């Protein structure tokens, strides 16, 4: 089946589950106090999260908790609703346990999503796990107006999320990665933090940055009192997959593992900021490697696509056996 059609079918099923609490209660819960930890002032029941990009509109939040995730990140959300890039735009490379996507921040927009999340917050169906909100630039907005565009989304959604992430690293919005340059990202941090009413603010960075670029971002994150770093997004380097399978877009999954952990280790030598490690975590050993390298939390995406909910429990059981 077409990968995006499978994604929509899965999300529809999880959305339906999220609206029927008694069905969710039939799923055995992953609860172990030994897995709990506090990071940037938030208590996480376990350190395994769902990365942004799977539940872009935040429609299945309760289901992610039932499947065992310790937190979930909705988005990427933009100020204006947008369809994203033309289809097909998700491609599987099973032999490499990898995906290429060029979705382009397809989402319902901050206003519609904000209204729905506010209603859910007031209901009994809001999950007990932390919910992060990942925001990005509207594709039609010029780079020079990016900060005000991010701010519009942030202000509209600030009351709904437990923490927020500035996504400046997707390769699928033209020019977006230029926002990782020193002046642009410093301006963005400044604008958002001026209007931040105490929510932890993180930035998600690309795996394709040089170490000097990473160090500049870390220094600015410290200066503007960001709560942490998410490392990393997808990569544009597709040398690890056969030439005939390459597509424009970002590569995720197993081929990203080495690059992502190297980025984590470098950040750990340069900064004390909390790090959420994501990229190429396909099994429990990969997860343990991230925590051993200094990750505070981890996120799954492609590993979850290939392995399903069992991967969350496999990692959790490994962490308990090994000591968290």
N, C-alpha and C positions, 0 to 999 in steps of 0.2 A: 504494500500500500504506500501511497504518497506519505512521506514523513510528516508533513504539516497536517494532513488529514488525520493521521494517527494522533498527533498532538491535540487537535481540536476534540476528537472523540474522547481521549483520556480526560481532558480538562472538563468536558461536558459531564462525564460520569462523576468526577470529583466534585464539581459544582452541585450536582444533584445530591450527592452524599452530604455535602456541607449544609444543605437545607433540611436534612432529616436527622435530627440528633440521635434518635433511637437506633438508626442504622450505623452511625458513627460509633455508638457505644458497643456495637457488636465486635468491633475491631479491638483485639487485645492491646492495651496501652503500654507504651515504653516509658516506665517510670522507675528511676533509680537515683536516689539522692546523691550517690557517689559521682554521678555524671554532671551534677549542677555546678555552675560557676558564675561569677559576676564579672562582667566586662563592661567598660565605660559606663558604670553605674546602673547596669541592667542585669537582672538575674535571668540566666538561661538555664532551663531544666536539663538541657544537654547541649554540647557544643557543635552539633551537626545541623546545618541549615540548608534550606533550599535557596539556590542562587536566583537572582533576578533573571527574568527572561522566560521562565516557564509559566508563571501565573501573572501575566503582564497587567491585567486589570483587577487583580485581587478578588477573584470570584470564588475561590475554593479554599479560603484560609483555614477554616475549621478542619477540612480533610487533611491538610498537611500535618496538623498536630496529631490527628488520629493515626497517620502513617508513621509517626515516630520522630518527626523533625523537631528539633529544639528551638528553631526559629524559622521564619519565612520572610523572604524579601520580595515584595510585589513590585511590578514595573518591568521595564523602564516606562515611566509615565511622563508625558510631555504636556505643556500648557494647552495645546490644541489637539483635538482628536486627529489622527492621521492613519491612513491605511498601510503605511510602510512601503517597501519595495515590491515590484511585480513578482508574481509567482512564476515558476517554482523558486523557492528561496531557502529551503532546508534540504541538505543532502547528507545521506549516511555513507560512511566508509567503514563497513562492519569489520573487515580484516584488520583495520587499524584501531578499532574501537573509538572512532572519531566522528565528528559532525562538522559540516560547514554550514553556516547560516549567514544570510544577508537580509534578515527580516526588516531592519530599519525602523525600530521603535513603533511598530504598529500597536496602537492602543486607543482607548475611548476618550482620552483627554482628562486633564486634572479636575475639571468641574464635575463631569458625570461620575468619575470614579470617586471623587471626594464625597459627593452626595450619598453614594451607595455605602462607602465605608463609614460615614457618620451614622447612617441608619443601623448598620451592623454593630457599631460600637455601643449603641443604645439598647441593642437586643441581648438576648441570652446566648446568642450563637457566636459572639466574638471569641476567638481562641484565647487560651491562657498563656500561650507562648508569645514571645516578642514578635512584633510585626515591623519589619523595616520597609521604607518606601524609597525606591530608586527613581531618581528623576533625571531627565535628559533634555537636550535641546530639540525644539520643534524644527523639523527639517527645513521648512520654508523661511525660518528666521535667520537673518544674516549673523555671521560670527560676531560682528561688532555689537550686536544687540543680545548676545547670548546670556549675559549675566541677568538682565531684566527678565528674560524669558524663563530662566531657571527660578528666579525669585517669584514669578507669578505662580508657578507650580508649587514651590515650597510654601508660600503663604496660604495657598488654598488647601494644602494637604497637611499643614503642620499639626493640626489637632488630631490627626488620625493615626500617625505612625509613632512607634517607640523610638526609632532612630531613622536617620535619612542618609542617603548616599547620592553624591554627585557623580553621575556617569559621564566622564569626559573621554572615554577610551574605546567606545564601540567603533569598529572600522566601517560600519554600514550607514552612517550619516556623513555625507560629504563634508570634509574639513573639520569634523568634530575633534579629532585628535590634536588639532592645533591649540585647543583649549588647555592642553597639558603644558604648553610653553609657559615660561616663568611669569611673564607679565600678565597673560590672560588668566592663568589659574589663580594668581594672587588676587587679581581684581574680583574673580568669581567668589573666592573664599571670603573676601572682605564684604561684598554685597550681601551674601547670604547670612553671614554671622551678625551683621548689623541688625537683622530682623529675626534672628533666632531667639526664641524664648526658652532656651534651656534644653533643646533636644540634641542628643549626640549627632554630630555631623561627620560623615566619612567621605572619602573620595575613592573611586575605583579607577585603577590605573592599568595601562596596557603592558603586556609582557615584552613589547618590542622597544621599550625605552632604553636608552643608554643608562649606565650607572650614574653618570653626571646628571642626567635629567631626573632620575629618581631622587637623587640627593637634593636637588633644587625643590622638588615637590615636597619632600619630607621636611625640609627647613621651613617652607611656607606653611605647611600643615601645622607645624609646631607653633609658628609665629601667630597664626590665626586661631589657635586653640581647637583644632579639629580633634575628634575623639578617636580616630583610627584610620587605617588604610585597608582597602580591599584589593588584594593582589592575587590573581590578575584576571583581566578580561580575555577575550579570544585573541589569537595571533593571526597576522597576515602572512606569516612565513609558512608556506605549505611544502617545503622541501621534504618533509617526512612522509608525504603520501605520493602515490604514483601520479605522474604528470597527467595522465588521461582522466584522473578523478578530481583534479583541481578545479575550483570555481572561485569567482570573486566572492569575497565574504570573509568571515572570521572562522578560524579552525579551533575546535575544542576537543577535549577528550584526551586519550592516552598520549598522543604526540606532544601535548602541551605540558606534560608532567615535569620534565626536567627543567624546562624554562621557568615554570611557575615556582618550583621549589628553590631554584637558584635566586629568583627575585626575592622570595621570602627570606632566605639566608642573608642576602645583602641588606635588606631593610633592617633585619635584626642587628646587624653590626653598626647601623647608622642611627637608629632611633629606638626610643622606648615606647612609642605609640603602639597600641594594640593592633594586631594584624589579623584580618580574616583571610585565610588562604583558600583559593579556589582555582581549579584548572588541573585536569588530569587525575583527579582522585577517583580511582576505579575499583578499589577494594580496601579492606581493612588495613593492610600493610601500608598502602599509600597514605591513608589517614594518619596512622601512627607516625609515619615519617614526617608529616607536617607538624604534628604536635612536638615531636622531638626536635624539630628545627626552630621551634619558637612560636608557632601559630597559636593564637588565643582561641580562635573559632575556625571552623572550616565550612565550606559550602559545596553542595553537589549540584550538578546539572547533567552533563553527558553521562557520567557514571550512573545516575538515576535512570536515565533513558534506557541504557543498556541492561542494567541489573535490576531495576525496579525497587520497590520498598524494602525488599530483603537486605539491600545494601546498607540502609540506615541502621537496621538492627544488628547486622554483622559488625559494623564499625563500633556501635555502642557496646556490644558484648566484648569485643576486643579491648576497648578502653577500660572496661571494668576489670577484665582479667589482668591487664597490664598495669593497672593503677592510673588514675587520671591526674 
